[in-house]
Amino acid sequence: MTLEQKDIELIERLIYKNNDDVAVSIARSFERLEERIDAAESRLYSRFSDLEDKTEACRQDISDNIGTLHDELRELSRGDEEGE
């Protein structure tokens, strides 16, 4: 049994149609992947921002504690000088 020209053309149309479907499917997959990457990037930037805020708050607390310690040492030093 041989294939007729119309059979070959039908097969070609099916192949081309499936190629288009595959291309559309791949394109949609890339779009979803890009959306997921964008969402992940956004979450990372948000977490980095939170981390920067916490780091700055800790830096400020440490600076305040150092200032308080410095003042206390200065007072102790004055007390020692007056006691002599």
N, C-alpha and C positions, 0 to 999 in steps of 0.2 A: 504494500500500500504506500503510495507516494503522497507527499504533501502538495496540495495545490497552492497557488499564489495567494488566494484569499485566506487560507489557513496560516500561511507564513505571515501575512499582514496582521491577522488577528493576534498571533503570538507576539509580533513586534509591538502592537498597541498595548498588550498586557504587560510586556516588559517595560515599555516607556512609562505606563501608568504606575507600575510598582516602583520604578525608579523615582518618580515624582513623590510618591507616598513616603518612600524611604528618605528622600532629601528633606521633605517637610518634617518628618519625624526627627531626623537628626537636628534640623534647625531649631525645632521646639525644645529638644533636649539641651542644646547649647543655651537657649534663652533661659530655661529653668536653672541650668547650672550657673549662668551669669547672675540671675536673681539671688540664688543661694550664696554665691560668693559676695555679692553686694551686701546681703543681710549679715553675713559673717563678719565682713569688714566693718560694718556699722557697729556691730556688737563689740568688736575688738577696740574700735576707737572710743566707744562709750566706757569700756572697762579701763582703757588707758587713762581716760579723763578722770575716772573715779580714783584710780591709783595715784595720779598726779595730785589730786585734791588731798588724799590721805597722806601722801608724802609731804606735801606742803604743811599740813596741819601738824604732823609729827616734827617737822623741821622747826616750826614755830614753837611747839611745846619744848623741844630740846633747847632752843635759844632762850626761851623764858626761864627754864630751869637753870641754865648756865648763868644767866643774869642774876637770878636769885642766889645761886651758890656764890657767885662773885661778890654780891653785896654782903652775904653772911660772912664770907672770909674777910672782907674789908672791915666789918664790924668787930670780928674776933681779933683781927690784927690791931685795931685801935684799942680794944680792951686790954690786950697784952701790953701795948705801949703805955697805957695809962696806969697799969698795975705795977709797972717796974719802978 
